[in-house]
Amino acid sequence: MEKLSELPVEPDTKTQPRRFRVIGNARAGSVLEAGVGNFARRIEAAFAAAGCYAEVELLPPRAIEERLRAAVDDRAVTPVIAGGDGTVNGALPVLLECPRPVGILPLGTVNVLGRDLGLLGTIEEQVSALCRGKPVAMDLGSINGRPFHSISGMGFFSLMAREREQARRRFPFSRAIAFAFAAGRSILFTRPIRIELEIGGVQRQVEADAVLVTVNQFDGADWRRNRLDGGQLEVHILDTGGLLSRTKAALSMLTGSWRTSHNLVSLTAEAVTLTRRDKRRGHVTFDGEVERRAGSLDYRLLPAALQVIAARPAEI
């Protein structure tokens, strides 16, 4: 018989603060602007003010995976990845190995996933929401086995992503000017792509200015999802129409009217395969990051693949 003093003691969750380990991208714009040390202390103070405890490590991108894996392996803490959509995308293979809910702290410019999780406002407001948040199951997508959390595409949209990155560095003082500059160059330099598309067992050939695949349905000017667990991919095909259609597409993205555009066809499925008919390597976006890929792109839905802490329910 075990002595009473030798029995394991469960932690008193009513008195002990919730513990987080934040692994962040030291190259994020907001971090560089404030300084790594100052920004880390700000995050720690925000967690303390919200009644939680956090260890914060802001690291170069190449060091994030190793430290995030260590946080996942430490069952005493909740791992949190801090960075923009691209940083979160790169962390997904590690986060998918975590047997418990994980946190996201959005530090990027667009923060598509952060907004969908209800993590808005200042760092202090985001941290407070994270400490109060509840775990939800969210769908992911995959491209040839590589996971993504929100958006992937080619053509006009991938060029927009590349131009936006360059424009943000060129016009750091104004997001509106950066968007206008990126949109202008994308409208001028996009060339139609010929795609063989297989969806729902049906093959079709299309010529398009862009093809975009999203995890669940996005709506409005803010590109937000009403559901994180809708169980579908949505495929958007922007018909070729030259400068005029691309200009209208860019304006509709700003005004929120893009879903009603006459040049846009949207389809839903759990799987879709896209193949460039010219067999050339083309630019493909993965949650804002851009790579050159050749061959077929095999998109699959990963339903309820990730448990993530959200300040909103999976369905609103």
RODO-265984 format. One record per residue (C-alpha): residue in one letter; z, x, y. Coordinates in steps of 0.05 Angstrom, whole numbers, plus 32768, in hexadecimal, padded with zeros to 4 digits. Layout:
RODO-265984
aZXY
...
This chain:
RODO-265984
m800080008000
e7FED801B8045
k802480258077
l801E7FFA80B4
s8016803780E0
e7FDA804D80B7
l7FB3800D80BE
p7F75801180EA
v7F817FF78130
e7F4C7FCC814F
p7F407FDA8199
d7F5A7FA681C9
t7F1A7F8D81E9
k7F427F65821B
t7F5F7FA4823B
q7F2B7FD9822C
p7EEC7FD88258
r7EA87FD08238
r7E8A8015822E
f7E438028823E
r7E1B8068823A
v7DE2806A826C
i7DA88098825D
g7D79809A8298
n7D3980B982B3
a7D4B80EE82E7
r7D0380EA8301
a7D0880A18315
g7CF88098835F
s7D3B80798371
v7D5F80B3834E
l7D3780E98371
e7D4280C783B4
a7D8E80C683AD
g7D9881058384
v7DA98107833A
g7DF381138342
n7DFC80DF8379
f7DD580AB8352
a7DFC80B78312
r7E3E80AE8338
r7E24806F8357
i7E1480518313
e7E58806582F7
a7E7B80468333
a7E528006832B
f7E687FFF82E2
a7EB1800C82F6
a7EAD7FD7832D
a7E927FA682F9
g7ECD7FB482CB
c7EA67FE0829A
y7EA3802A828A
a7E6480538288
e7E50809B8279
v7E1080AB829E
e7DDC80E0828C
l7D9F80E582B8
l7D6D81138295
p7D26812D8297
p7CF780FF826F
r7CF081318236
a7D3C8130822A
i7D4680E5822A
e7D3580D681E1
e7D69810781C4
r7DA280EF81F1
l7D9080A681E7
r7D9080AF819C
a7DD680CD81A2
a7DEC808F81CA
v7DCE80618195
d7DF58087815E
d7E3780808184
r7E50803B816F
a7E87803E81A4
v7E56803581DD
t7E1D800781F1
p7DDE803081FE
v7DBA8024823F
i7D76803F8253
a7D6D8047829E
g7D27804E82BB
g7CE7802982C9
d7CBC80018299
g7C9B80418280
t7CDD80638271
v7CF48026824A
n7CB280258225
g7CBC806D820F
a7D03805E81F7
l7CF0802381CB
p7CE980498189
v7D3180618191
l7D4C801E81AB
l7D2D7FFB816F
e7D5A80248142
c7D99800A8164
p7DBF7FD78139
r7DE17FB88177
p7DCA7F9E81BA
v7DB07FD181ED
g7DAE7FD08239
i7D777FDA826B
l7D847FF382B2
p7D437FED82D9
l7D358027830A
g7CEA80218311
t7CBD80028346
v7CA37FC58320
n7CDA7FBA82EC
v7CB77F8382C6
l7CE97F84828C
g7D257F8B82BA
r7D127F4C82E1
d7D077F2682A0
l7D4D7F39828A
g7D6B7F1F82CB
l7D7D7F6582E4
l7D6D7F60832D
g7D847F7B8370
t7DAA7FBB837F
i7DC47FEA834A
e7E097FCC8353
e7DEE7F858348
q7DC67F9B830B
v7E027FBE82EC
s7E2E7F8282F9
a7DFB7F5582D7
l7DF77F86829C
c7E427F858293
r7E437F398293
g7E047F338269
k7DFC7F178223
p7DCF7F3181EB
v7D8D7F0E81E0
a7D567F1B81AD
m7D147F2C81CF
d7CCE7F3481B2
l7CA77F7481B7
g7C5F7F8581AB
s7C407FC18188
i7BFE7FE58190
n7BE9800A8151
g7C33800D8140
r7C4B80248184
p7C7B7FF181A4
f7C767FD681EB
h7CA37FA4820E
s7C787F7E8240
i7C2F7F8E8251
s7BF47FB68237
g7BAC7FB6824D
m7B6B7FD9825C
g7B367FD58291
f7B487FBD82D7
f7B927FB882C7
s7B987FFF82AA
l7B73801B82E6
m7BA37FF48313
a7BDE801482EF
r7BC2805A82F9
e7BAF804E8341
r7BF3802F834F
e7C17806E8337
q7BED809A8365
a7BF48069839F
r7C4080678399
r7C4280B283A2
r7C1280AE83DC
f7C33807383FF
p7C7D807683EA
f7C9280518429
s7C6D80108419
r7C627FEC83D6
a7C327FBC83F8
i7C057FF38412
a7C08801783CF
f7BF37FD783AA
a7BBB7FCA83DB
f7BA1801183D4
a7BA5800E8388
a7B847FCA8385
g7B4C7FE083B3
r7B3B801D8389
s7B417FF58348
i7B127FBF8362
l7ADF7FF48377
f7AE180218339
t7AED7FF282FE
r7AB27FEF82CF
p7AA87FB7829B
i7ABE7FC68254
r7A9E7FA88216
i7AD47F9381E4
e7AD37F78819E
l7B0F7F4A8199
e7B2D7F2E815A
i7B627EF88163
g7B797EC28134
g7B477ED98100
v7B0D7ECE812F
q7AE27F07814A
r7ABF7F04818D
q7A9D7F3581BA
v7AAD7F358204
e7A997F5C8242
a7AD37F5E8272
d7AF07F8182AE
a7B347F81828C
v7B5A7F6C824E
l7BA57F648253
v7BD77F56821A
t7C1D7F3E822B
v7C5A7F318200
n7C657EE6820C
q7C4B7EC18249
f7C507EDB8290
d7C4C7EAD82CC
g7C487EAF8318
a7C437EE5834D
d7C817F098331
w7C647F0E82EB
r7CA27EF382C9
r7CAC7ED68284
n7CD07E958278
r7CDC7EA98230
l7CEC7EED8212
d7CE87ED281CB
g7CAB7EA581D0
g7C8D7EC48191
q7C477ED281A9
l7C197F0281CA
e7BEC7EEA8203
v7BA87F0A820D
h7B877F058252
i7B3D7F14825A
l7B237F1E82A1
d7AD97F0D82A0
t7AA87F3C82BF
g7A917F248303
g7A8D7F63832C
l7AB37F73836C
l7ABE7F2A837E
s7AE27F17833D
r7B0D7F56833E
t7B207F498387
k7B337F028376
a7B5B7F1B833A
a7B827F4C8365
l7B917F168399
s7BA67EE58363
m7BD77F188348
l7BF87F19838D
t7BF87ECE8399
g7C0D7EBA8353
s7BCF7E918346
w7BB17EC08312
r7BBD7E9082D8
t7B8E7E5D82F7
s7B577E8F8307
h7B127E7982EF
n7B037EC182DB
l7B3E7EC582AB
v7B417EAE8263
s7B857EAF8240
l7B917EAA81F5
t7BD07EAC81CB
a7BDC7ECB8187
e7C0D7EF5815E
a7BD87F2B8153
v7B997F438175
t7B6B7F7E816B
l7B427F9B81A4
t7B0A7FCD8198
r7ADF7FED81CD
r7A977FE681B7
d7A83802781D9
k7AB5804C81AD
r7ACB807681E9
r7B13808881F9
g7B2C805A822F
h7B6B80538259
v7B9F8024823D
t7BE0800F8260
f7C22800B823B
d7C567FE9826A
g7C39800F82A5
e7C2D80518282
v7BE580648277
e7BC58089823C
r7B7F80968223
r7B71807681E0
a7B35807281B2
g7B2880428178
s7B447FFD816C
l7B847FE5818C
d7BAB7FBC815A
y7BDD7F90817F
r7C167F6E8158
l7C517F44816C
l7C967F5E8158
p7CC07F1E815C
a7D097F248171
a7D037F6F8166
l7D367F87819A
q7D7C7F6F81AB
v7D847F7B81F5
i7DBA7F698228
a7DA07F36825A
a7DBC7F128296
r7D937ED58284
p7D857EB08243
a7D487EC18219
e7D2A7E7E822F
i7D2F7E628275
